[in-house]
């Protein structure tokens, strides 16, 4: 019973961290509302997201954190839009200088979260965790859809967690230790630039948040990250040719 209670407390903590620490609240006129009925589950990319960057295949990103490299394999095969968004932001140098504003290790290791562009300003006075990437081509925050590929499926599904009332499947990309995934608000299609590293296996998040890669080197560096540490640099070191961009972005 003690173990079950502790796991429940931990689950609430991490879900709260990811939800509260996701992107800014969306414009209700253009984004799905968490108060409305569940968005339709579809294997087609929603029209509102058709011009987003995509990664067709894999890429490798190297981040330098506290002077040490962390290598991330980005999986565009199973998460083409989520991976494409991340690689595009790395290529734009959006992550350079950003802070890890949330680190949850107690009572057990969970996540290290960063990617809020507001954290680049050391004098930013409000709580971090609500910012996302403002696309200079539109002047608006770029949102990406919740994108998860179930095991056995030929393409991702969009707009709804797999652990919904209508579907319960296991995703290809799971929250195993070292997984890299997108933070978001309660609205499924609200991820932007914030991401997190999984510090342990987090099966209860599988199908609810979009994993798009994994740490292949430097997990010891991730384990040592403290709140307030910054990404000194991030660059695509392999697979940039797999990035596809459409539209004005």
C-alpha positions in Angstrom: 0.0 0.0 0.0 2.8 2.4 0.9 4.4 1.8 -2.5 1.1 2.4 -4.3 0.5 5.6 -2.4 4.0 6.9 -3.2 3.6 6.0 -6.9 0.2 7.9 -6.9 1.8 11.0 -5.3 4.7 10.9 -7.8 2.3 10.5 -10.7 0.4 13.5 -9.7 3.6 15.5 -9.2 5.0 14.8 -12.6 1.7 15.2 -14.5 1.3 18.6 -12.7 4.8 19.6 -13.7 4.3 18.7 -17.3 0.9 20.3 -17.6 1.6 23.5 -15.7 5.0 23.8 -17.3 3.7 23.4 -20.8 3.0 26.1 -23.3 1.1 29.3 -22.7 -2.7 29.1 -22.7 -4.0 28.9 -26.2 -6.1 31.3 -28.1 -9.6 29.8 -27.8 -10.6 30.9 -31.3 -7.8 29.0 -33.0 -6.8 26.1 -30.7 -8.8 23.2 -29.2 -10.4 23.9 -25.8 -9.8 21.5 -22.9 -13.5 22.2 -21.8 -14.9 21.0 -25.1 -15.5 17.4 -26.2 -12.5 15.3 -26.9 -10.8 16.3 -30.3 -11.3 13.8 -33.1 -8.7 11.1 -33.4 -7.1 11.0 -36.8 -4.2 9.5 -38.7 -4.2 12.5 -41.0 -2.2 15.6 -40.2 -4.7 18.3 -39.2 -4.9 21.1 -41.8 -3.8 23.7 -39.3 -0.5 21.9 -38.9 0.2 20.9 -42.5 2.9 23.5 -43.1 4.9 22.5 -40.0 8.5 21.2 -40.4 8.8 17.5 -40.7 11.7 15.1 -40.2 11.6 12.2 -42.7 14.0 9.7 -41.0 16.4 10.3 -38.1 18.7 13.1 -37.1 21.3 13.6 -34.3 21.4 16.6 -32.1 24.2 17.5 -29.8 23.6 19.8 -26.8 26.3 21.2 -24.7 25.2 21.5 -21.1 27.6 22.6 -18.3 30.4 22.2 -20.8 29.6 18.6 -21.6 27.9 17.0 -24.6 24.5 15.3 -24.6 23.7 13.4 -27.8 20.1 13.0 -28.8 18.8 10.6 -31.5 15.7 12.3 -33.0 13.1 9.9 -34.5 11.3 11.4 -37.4 10.2 8.0 -38.5 7.7 7.6 -35.7 7.2 11.3 -34.8 7.8 13.3 -38.0 6.2 16.6 -37.0 7.4 16.6 -33.4 10.9 15.6 -34.4 10.8 18.1 -37.3 9.8 20.9 -35.0 12.6 20.1 -32.6 15.3 19.9 -35.3 14.0 23.1 -36.9 14.3 24.9 -33.5 17.7 23.6 -33.0 18.8 24.8 -36.4 17.3 28.2 -35.7 19.5 28.3 -32.4 16.3 28.7 -30.4 17.6 26.5 -27.6 21.0 28.2 -27.2 21.2 29.9 -23.8 17.8 28.6 -22.5 17.4 27.4 -18.9 16.2 24.2 -17.4 13.5 25.7 -15.3 12.1 22.5 -13.8 13.9 19.5 -12.3 12.0 16.8 -10.5 14.1 14.2 -8.7 12.3 13.7 -5.4 10.9 11.5 -4.1 12.2 9.6 -7.2 13.9 10.7 -10.4 11.5 12.0 -13.0 12.2 14.8 -15.4 14.4 17.6 -16.4 12.4 20.2 -18.3 13.5 23.2 -20.4 13.0 25.0 -23.7 11.0 28.1 -22.5 12.3 30.9 -24.8 11.5 33.4 -22.0 14.4 31.9 -19.9 17.0 33.4 -22.2 16.5 36.7 -20.5 18.2 36.4 -17.0 16.1 39.3 -15.8 12.7 37.7 -16.8 10.7 38.4 -13.6 7.7 36.0 -14.0 7.6 32.3 -13.4 9.0 30.3 -16.3 7.2 27.4 -18.0 4.6 29.2 -20.0 6.6 30.3 -23.1 6.8 28.9 -26.6 8.5 29.6 -29.9 7.2 32.7 -31.6 7.5 32.1 -35.4 9.0 35.3 -36.9 7.1 34.6 -40.1 3.7 34.9 -38.4 4.4 36.7 -35.2 2.5 34.0 -33.4 3.4 31.1 -31.2 4.0 27.9 -33.1 2.0 24.9 -31.8 2.4 21.3 -32.9 -0.2 18.5 -32.5 0.0 15.6 -30.1 1.6 13.0 -32.3 1.9 9.3 -31.3 2.5 6.2 -33.3 0.9 3.1 -31.9 2.7 -0.2 -32.1 1.8 -1.9 -35.4 0.5 1.3 -37.0 2.0 2.6 -40.3 1.5 6.3 -39.3 1.0 8.4 -36.2 -2.4 9.4 -34.8 -3.0 13.1 -34.0 -4.9 15.2 -31.5 -5.8 12.7 -28.7 -3.9 10.7 -26.1 -3.8 7.0 -26.9 -5.0 6.3 -23.3 -8.4 7.9 -24.2 -11.8 6.3 -23.8 -11.7 5.3 -27.4 -8.3 3.9 -27.7 -5.8 2.1 -25.5 -2.7 1.1 -27.4 1.0 1.0 -26.6 3.1 3.7 -28.4 6.3 2.8 -30.3 8.2 5.5 -28.6 8.0 5.0 -24.8 8.9 7.0 -21.8 12.0 5.0 -20.9 15.0 6.4 -19.1 16.7 8.9 -21.5 13.6 9.5 -23.6 13.1 13.1 -24.9 9.5 14.3 -25.1 7.4 17.4 -25.5 5.8 19.3 -22.6 2.3 20.8 -23.2 -0.7 22.2 -21.5 -3.9 20.2 -21.0 -4.9 20.9 -24.6 -3.4 18.0 -26.7 -2.2 20.3 -29.5 -0.4 22.8 -27.4 3.3 21.8 -27.5 5.7 24.4 -28.9 9.3 24.4 -27.8 9.4 23.0 -24.2 10.8 19.5 -23.8 11.9 17.2 -21.1 14.3 14.3 -20.4 12.9 11.3 -18.6 15.2 10.5 -15.7 13.6 7.0 -15.2 11.0 4.8 -16.9 7.7 6.6 -16.8 5.2 4.2 -18.2 2.2 6.1 -16.9 3.0 8.9 -19.4 3.1 6.6 -22.4 0.5 7.6 -25.0 -0.2 10.9 -23.2 2.8 12.9 -24.1 4.8 12.7 -27.4 8.2 11.1 -27.2 10.4 12.0 -30.2 13.9 10.9 -29.3 16.3 9.5 -26.8 19.6 10.3 -25.2 22.3 8.1 -26.7 25.4 9.7 -25.0 25.7 11.9 -22.0 22.9 10.6 -19.7 25.3 11.2 -16.8 25.2 14.9 -17.8 21.4 14.9 -17.8 21.4 13.3 -14.4 23.6 16.1 -13.0 21.4 19.0 -14.4 20.2 21.4 -11.7 17.4 23.9 -11.9 18.9 27.1 -13.5 21.5 25.3 -15.6 21.5 26.4 -19.2 21.9 24.8 -22.7 25.1 26.4 -23.9 24.6 25.3 -27.5 22.6 22.8 -29.6 23.3 21.8 -33.1 22.2 19.2 -35.7 25.3 17.0 -36.3 23.7 14.5 -38.6 20.5 14.0 -40.6 19.7 17.6 -41.4 19.0 16.6 -44.9 16.0 14.8 -43.6 14.3 18.0 -42.5 11.5 19.2 -44.7 10.0 22.7 -44.3 6.9 24.1 -46.0 5.3 27.5 -46.2 6.8 30.8 -45.0 8.5 29.4 -41.9 
